[in-house]
Amino acid sequence: MKCNVGGIDRVLRIAVGLVLVGLAASNIVGAWGWIGIVPLATGLFRFCPLYPVFGINSCGTGSDCGGGGCCK
């Protein structure tokens, strides 16, 4: 699995995911807020399965997550 989510993209995904899950857990936004698990997971794993489909790579390198680049 190659890294394709880097820096600012990763931070934003984790922040949005945490906010949505928190709002859903406290019953403020309803069940749809649990969709925040998706950006949270993609930020934590540094991989978005839709990015290769669209040819996007915000990481800036083609390195494997076990190697260098944005995945240090």
Phi and psi restraints in degrees (value plus and minus 20) as a CYANA .aco file:
   2 LYS   PHI    -118.3   -78.3
   2 LYS   PSI     124.9   164.9
   3 CYS   PHI     -86.9   -46.9
   3 CYS   PSI     114.1   154.1
   4 ASN   PHI    -160.3  -120.3
   4 ASN   PSI     -10.9    29.1
   5 VAL   PHI    -142.3  -102.3
   5 VAL   PSI      96.3   136.3
   6 GLY   PHI    -138.7   -98.7
   6 GLY   PSI     154.2   194.2
   7 GLY   PHI      -3.3    36.7
   7 GLY   PSI    -124.9   -84.9
   8 ILE   PHI     -82.9   -42.9
   8 ILE   PSI     -59.6   -19.6
   9 ASP   PHI     -76.9   -36.9
   9 ASP   PSI     -65.0   -25.0
  10 ARG   PHI     -83.9   -43.9
  10 ARG   PSI     -67.5   -27.5
  11 VAL   PHI     -81.2   -41.2
  11 VAL   PSI     -63.8   -23.8
  12 LEU   PHI     -84.3   -44.3
  12 LEU   PSI     -61.5   -21.5
  13 ARG   PHI     -82.3   -42.3
  13 ARG   PSI     -64.9   -24.9
  14 ILE   PHI     -85.4   -45.4
  14 ILE   PSI     -63.4   -23.4
  15 ALA   PHI     -83.4   -43.4
  15 ALA   PSI     -67.9   -27.9
  16 VAL   PHI     -83.4   -43.4
  16 VAL   PSI     -62.3   -22.3
  17 GLY   PHI     -80.6   -40.6
  17 GLY   PSI     -66.0   -26.0
  18 LEU   PHI     -83.7   -43.7
  18 LEU   PSI     -61.1   -21.1
  19 VAL   PHI     -83.3   -43.3
  19 VAL   PSI     -68.0   -28.0
  20 LEU   PHI     -83.2   -43.2
  20 LEU   PSI     -64.5   -24.5
  21 VAL   PHI     -84.8   -44.8
  21 VAL   PSI     -60.1   -20.1
  22 GLY   PHI     -83.5   -43.5
  22 GLY   PSI     -62.7   -22.7
  23 LEU   PHI     -86.5   -46.5
  23 LEU   PSI     -57.2   -17.2
  24 ALA   PHI     -89.3   -49.3
  24 ALA   PSI     -60.2   -20.2
  25 ALA   PHI     -86.0   -46.0
  25 ALA   PSI     -51.8   -11.8
  26 SER   PHI    -112.6   -72.6
  26 SER   PSI     -11.0    29.0
  27 ASN   PHI      43.0    83.0
  27 ASN   PSI      10.5    50.5
  28 ILE   PHI    -106.2   -66.2
  28 ILE   PSI     -60.7   -20.7
  29 VAL   PHI    -128.2   -88.2
  29 VAL   PSI     -29.7    10.3
  30 GLY   PHI      72.8   112.8
  30 GLY   PSI    -193.3  -153.3
  31 ALA   PHI     -86.4   -46.4
  31 ALA   PSI     -47.8    -7.8
  32 TRP   PHI     -83.0   -43.0
  32 TRP   PSI     -41.5    -1.5
  33 GLY   PHI     -84.5   -44.5
  33 GLY   PSI     -40.5    -0.5
  34 TRP   PHI     -87.1   -47.1
  34 TRP   PSI     -30.8     9.2
  35 ILE   PHI     -83.4   -43.4
  35 ILE   PSI     -35.0     5.0
  36 GLY   PHI     -82.2   -42.2
  36 GLY   PSI     -35.5     4.5
  37 ILE   PHI     -83.5   -43.5
  37 ILE   PSI     -52.3   -12.3
  38 VAL   PHI     -85.9   -45.9
  38 VAL   PSI     -75.6   -35.6
  39 PRO   PHI     -85.4   -45.4
  39 PRO   PSI     -51.0   -11.0
  40 LEU   PHI     -82.8   -42.8
  40 LEU   PSI     -67.6   -27.6
  41 ALA   PHI     -85.6   -45.6
  41 ALA   PSI     -62.9   -22.9
  42 THR   PHI     -87.0   -47.0
  42 THR   PSI     -51.3   -11.3
  43 GLY   PHI     -91.7   -51.7
  43 GLY   PSI     -61.1   -21.1
  44 LEU   PHI     -89.8   -49.8
  44 LEU   PSI     -59.7   -19.7
  45 PHE   PHI    -106.5   -66.5
  45 PHE   PSI     -27.9    12.1
  46 ARG   PHI      39.2    79.2
  46 ARG   PSI      10.4    50.4
  47 PHE   PHI    -163.2  -123.2
  47 PHE   PSI     108.1   148.1
  48 CYS   PHI    -134.8   -94.8
  48 CYS   PSI      98.9   138.9
  49 PRO   PHI     -85.6   -45.6
  49 PRO   PSI     -38.9     1.1
  50 LEU   PHI    -103.8   -63.8
  50 LEU   PSI     -42.8    -2.8
  51 TYR   PHI     -79.0   -39.0
  51 TYR   PSI     -67.0   -27.0
  52 PRO   PHI     -81.6   -41.6
  52 PRO   PSI     -52.5   -12.5
  53 VAL   PHI     -81.3   -41.3
  53 VAL   PSI     -59.5   -19.5
  54 PHE   PHI    -117.8   -77.8
  54 PHE   PSI     -18.3    21.7
  55 GLY   PHI      51.7    91.7
  55 GLY   PSI      10.9    50.9
  56 ILE   PHI    -121.4   -81.4
  56 ILE   PSI     122.3   162.3
  57 ASN   PHI    -169.3  -129.3
  57 ASN   PSI      81.7   121.7
  58 SER   PHI    -106.5   -66.5
  58 SER   PSI     -21.0    19.0
  59 CYS   PHI     -93.4   -53.4
  59 CYS   PSI     -56.8   -16.8
  60 GLY   PHI      73.2   113.2
  60 GLY   PSI     -30.1     9.9
  61 THR   PHI    -154.4  -114.4
  61 THR   PSI     143.9   183.9
  62 GLY   PHI    -123.2   -83.2
  62 GLY   PSI       5.3    45.3
  63 SER   PHI     -97.2   -57.2
  63 SER   PSI     135.5   175.5
  64 ASP   PHI     -94.1   -54.1
  64 ASP   PSI     134.7   174.7
  65 CYS   PHI     -84.8   -44.8
  65 CYS   PSI     -40.4    -0.4
  66 GLY   PHI     -99.5   -59.5
  66 GLY   PSI     -32.7     7.3
  67 GLY   PHI    -121.0   -81.0
  67 GLY   PSI    -162.5  -122.5
  68 GLY   PHI    -113.0   -73.0
  68 GLY   PSI    -162.0  -122.0
  69 GLY   PHI      51.2    91.2
  69 GLY   PSI    -163.0  -123.0
  70 CYS   PHI     -95.3   -55.3
  70 CYS   PSI     -28.0    12.0
  71 CYS   PHI    -115.9   -75.9
  71 CYS   PSI      -2.9    37.1
